[in-house]
Amino acid sequence: MKVNVVYASREPNRASVILEAMASNAMAVTIAQKSKELLGLLANRSCEMLLIGQRLVDEDGVVMVKTLRSRGPTKQLPIVALVDHADQPALAPQTNRSAYASYFMKSPSPVSAAPQPSRGTSPRLDFFQAGADECLSMSWDAAECVARLKAVLRRTQVNAAEDIIRMGPIELNLTSYTLHVSGKRVALTSKELDLLYVFLSSSNRVLSRPYLIERVWGYNYFGSPRTVDVHVRRLREKLAKAARYITTIPCVGYKLVPPGSDMRR
């Protein structure tokens, strides 16, 4: 299923290589350049992760992270900073190690008496202290950045010991991403599985076509909303008798009504 990511930066095009790698790894990215845009996206759309640059058009990235960490709805949101250059020795093996030692020990230089900045913190450290879960650099390999983003998602997502959703005869295993209906394995496409997951995790809620498009296909999908109807029809065919739980809401979308309104995870 698509992971919805918001990238907030005043110069989003500078991260185009990383953003393309994210798109190739099932991450749908929406861009925000101003703080108001960012807060609006986080308030009105589903977002699994925030990627934030050092500056937005009207706000400093570190300050924005502190603001989000002080708010109830975004306290637990996975936040990853993206800075211009790495300053971590493990990711820059050619750098002189003694230079890093003097940097982290904050020891004064006996050679030069030139005045030094009163604050020696790096952008990465500033972001971590503000509450970011990870900090990447534009100078890093895009594949490594994507791997680190996935690692953040794994660390921050709370999963049950047995990652299975059960409802009546339906059993969806989120670990193996397989479906069983009345004990029998049912083969679904990835989009059908994603669609079923959204239904099962949102029982007794009316889900509009645009909402389902956003959850299953991602923010950047520009096709017809009727593709939802096609996939729901195919899903119902494969669910056989269990398809009766998915009801159509005329002119709006769909709603999953579990038997006896009793769905457990």
N, C-alpha and C positions, 0 to 999 in steps of 0.2 A: 504494500500500500504506500502511496505517496506520503512523504513527510513534508509538511508545510513549514517553510522557513521564511522568516522576514529578515532581509538584509538592510540595515540602516547605515547610510554613509552619504556624505556630501559628494563623493566621487565614486559612485558604484562601478563605473566602467573600468577602473583600475584593477578590479578583482575579477574581470571577465573570465580569465582562465579557470579560476577556482569555481566560479559560478557555473560554468559550462560542465566542469567535472561533477559538481553537485547534481545538476540536471540529469546527467548520465547515470546517476546512482539513486534515482527515484526521490530526489529532493526538489520540490517545487518552490521556487524562490520568488518572493514579492519584494520590490524595492521601496524603501522609504528614505527620503532625503532630509526631511524636517521632523522635529520632535512631535509636532501635532499629527503628522501623517502616521508616524510610528505608533503613538498612543491610540489613534483611531483604529489601526489595523489590529493591534493586540486586543482592543476592546470588542471588536465586531467580527473577527474571523478566528477560526481555529488556527492555532500556531503551536507547533511542537518544539520550536527552537528559534532563538534570536541570534543572528550574526551581526555584530556591530563594529563599525570602524572607529578610528580615533576621533573623528569629528563628523557631526551632522552639519547641515547648513546653519542652523541656529543654536546648536548646543554641543558641548564637549562630550565625547563618548563616555568617558569615565563618570562624569556627572550624571549622564543619562542612566548608566547602570546603577548608580547609587539610588537614583529616584525610583527605578523599577523595583529594586530590592526592598524599598520602604513601603511599597504598595502591596495590599493583600493578594490580588489576583496574579501578580507577577513575581511574588516572592520565590516560588518554586520553579519558575520558567527556566529551562536551560539557556544560558547565555554564553556565547563564545565571542571573544574579541578578535579582531583582525587588524594587526598593526603593520607598519611599513617594513620593518626589518626585525629579524630575530636577534636576541641578545643572550641566548642560552647556549652555554658551551657544548652541550651534548649534540646540538644541531649545527655547530660550526667547528668541526674538528681541526681546521687549519689555523684557528686562532691561538695565539700564545696563551698558554695556560696560566702563566704567572700574572699576565695582565688581568685575567678574570679573578684571580685570587685577590689582587690588590683592589679590584672593583668591589667584590663582595665583602671584603674585610674593612672597606672604607678607610684604609690606612693612608695617611698623608704622604704625598710624594716628596722625597728628600731632594729631588733634582730641581724642580721648578717651584718658584714661589708665586706663580701666577694665581690669582684668586679663582676658587672653584665654586660651582653652584652650591647653594645651601642645601638643596635637595638632590640626592643622587639616585633617586628611584627611576626605574625604566618604565616605559609605557606598559609593558607586560605586567610588571609588579603592581603598578597603579590599578590596572584592570582587575587583577586577582584580589587586591585589597578592597576594591569596590564591590566584589561579589561575583565576578565572572567565573564560570566553571572551567574554562579553557581559554588559551590565547594563542592564536596562530599568526603566522607572518606571510605576507605576500611573496616573500623570497623563497618560501618553502615549496617543495614539490606538491602539485595539486592533488596527486593521489594520496600523499601522506595527510594533507589537510582533510580530505574526505574521510580517511580512516579515523582521524582524531575526532571528527564530528560524530561519526557513528559510535565511537567509544563513549562520547559524552551522553548520547542518547541511551546507550545501554546502562550507564551508571545512574542516570537520573530517572529512568522509567521504573516504576514500581510494578513488579510482576508477581503473580501468585506462584506458589511452588509448582502447581500443575496448571500450566497456562491454557486452560480449556474453558470455553463458554458452552454451557448446556441450556437448551430450552426445548422442553417436550422431547420429541424424538431426534432433535438436531444436536449434534456435538461437533463444535468447531475447535480444532486443536491449533493454537496460535504458534506453537513451537515448530511443529512439522508442517503447518499451514495445510491441513487436510480436513475434509468434512466427512462425517458419518451420519447417516439418517437411518434410524431404527437399526443401528448396528452395522449397516452396510456402507461401504466406502462409495462416495459419490465424487466423480471427477468434475472439478470446476476450473475455469480459467482464472488467471490472477485477478482480473477485474471483477469477476463474479464472486470470488472469495472476499475481496475488499468490500464489495457492496453488501454481502451477507454480514460481514463483521460490523459494518456501520449500523445495519438494521438491529442486530443482536445487542449491540452496546447502547442502543437508543430506543429500547422498546417503549411502546405506548406514547411515542412522540411523533407528531406529523413532520415528515422530512420533505422539504421542497426539492424540486429538481435542481435548482441552482446550488442548494446546500450539498446534495449528493454529488454533483459535479465537482464541487470544491474538495470534498473529503476523499473522493475516489480518483479523480483525474487531476486534481491540483488546480491552483489559482490560474495557471497560464493556459488552460484548455479553452480553445476558441471554437469548438465544434457546436453542433446543435444539442440543446438540452434533451432532445428526443432520444439521444443515444442511451439515456437512462432507461427509457421505456423498453428499448430493445434488450438491454441487459437484464432488466427485471423480468421480462417475459421468458428469457432463456433460463434465468435462475429458477423461476417458478416451475418450468418444465422439468428441471433436474431434481427439484425438491419433491416432486410428485404430490402426495397427500399433504405433506408438511407445508406446501405452498399456500394453504388456506390462511396461514398466520400473517401473510403479507397482504394488506388490504390497500386498495387504491382510493385516494382522496381526490375526488374530481377537481380539476383545474388547479391543483396544488402539487400533489406528489404522492407519497406513500407513507404507510404506517404499519409497523409490526406489532400485532396484538398477540402476546403469548397466551397459551392455554391457562385459563384461570388467573391471568396476569401474574404468573409466578415464574420469573426468570432468575436463575442463580448463576453465579460465576465461582 
